[in-house]
Amino acid sequence: MSTVVVVNFISLDGVIQAPLRADEDADGGFVHGGWVQPYMDDTVAQFMGRSTSNATGMLLGRRTYENFVLDWEQVDAADPAIAAMNRMPKYLVSRTLTDPAWHNTIRLGPDLPAEVNRLRSEGEGEIVVFGSGQLLQALHQHDLVDEYRLLIFPLLLGSGKRMFGNTAALNRFELSNSMISDSGVAINNYRRSRPV
């Protein structure tokens, strides 16, 4: 059985918008694009590399998918994480992108809970979710996340799209691992708690 694992960069005030590039997502007048760059040290890079290389698939919303195609599809695959990303199945959740071109992309149907539960039951390993703010809200709403790996950056952005909105049902998670990078990024793994 597969597990759905969310791996995300998040600010202290919960913002996940446009962490990597200034031009990544300016929705709502967001002007802080690329905010993770000053904190990208070896610990953060290695953690992200492992999270990608160890995954058996990626679950992505349209905007993140299009950014990943732009950033990673044509990059030299000598890096094991990039090679894994290009090789693994990419499960796309989109109503508008009907003909995805990235190798090994599978567009999921409109019933997200049914599709994700099918992927969980038919596969094994980790299906990782990066970015994908709207998709995350839907996953929260339908209680479809098994584990969060949050890289919490020591800054407040004040505005921007937040990872946890008001759509999440009550869910309990246990801290299963924690470390601090040299640049002050707290990397916390939270696994679903077993019912009491």
C-alpha positions, 0 to 999 in steps of 0.5 A, spaced: 500 500 500 502 506 498 502 512 502 501 520 500 507 524 503 506 532 503 513 535 502 513 542 502 517 549 504 513 553 509 514 560 512 513 561 520 506 564 518 504 558 513 505 561 506 507 556 501 507 560 495 513 561 490 518 559 494 523 557 489 523 563 483 521 570 483 517 569 477 514 562 480 507 565 482 505 572 483 498 571 484 495 576 489 500 581 488 505 576 491 512 579 491 517 575 495 518 569 490 524 565 491 524 566 499 527 559 500 534 561 497 538 564 502 536 558 507 538 552 501 544 549 505 546 542 504 542 539 509 536 542 506 538 540 499 540 533 501 533 532 505 529 534 498 534 529 494 532 523 499 525 525 499 525 525 491 529 519 490 525 515 495 518 516 492 515 511 487 510 517 484 509 524 484 502 527 485 501 534 483 496 540 481 497 543 474 501 549 476 506 545 480 506 540 474 507 546 469 513 549 473 516 542 474 516 541 467 519 548 466 525 547 471 526 539 471 524 536 464 530 538 460 535 538 466 541 533 466 539 527 469 546 525 472 543 527 479 539 521 482 533 526 484 532 529 477 533 522 474 528 519 479 523 525 478 523 524 470 522 516 471 517 516 476 509 516 474 507 523 475 499 523 477 496 530 475 490 533 478 487 538 473 481 540 469 484 544 464 491 541 462 488 535 458 494 533 454 500 533 459 507 532 455 512 530 461 514 523 460 510 518 464 504 523 466 498 520 468 492 525 468 487 523 474 479 523 473 475 528 477 473 524 483 480 526 487 478 521 493 477 515 489 483 516 485 488 517 490 485 511 494 486 507 488 493 509 487 494 507 495 491 501 494 494 499 487 501 501 489 507 501 494 512 506 497 511 513 497 507 518 493 510 525 494 506 531 493 510 538 492 507 545 492 500 544 489 497 549 494 490 547 491 491 540 491 493 540 498 487 543 500 483 538 497 487 532 500 486 536 507 479 536 506 478 529 504 483 526 509 488 523 504 495 525 507 499 520 511 505 524 512 507 531 512 515 533 511 515 540 513 521 544 512 519 550 516 523 556 514 525 562 519 521 568 516 515 571 516 512 573 509 505 576 511 501 575 505 501 569 500 497 562 499 497 558 506 498 551 506 493 550 511 486 553 510 480 552 513 478 546 509 482 541 513 478 536 518 481 534 525 487 530 524 492 528 529 499 527 527 505 524 531 512 528 530 516 522 527 523 525 526 526 532 527 532 536 525 535 543 524 539 545 518 545 550 519 541 555 516 535 555 521 530 551 517 526 546 522 525 539 518 519 536 521 516 529 519 509 528 522 506 521 521 498 520 522 497 518 529 494 511 530 487 511 533 487 511 541 
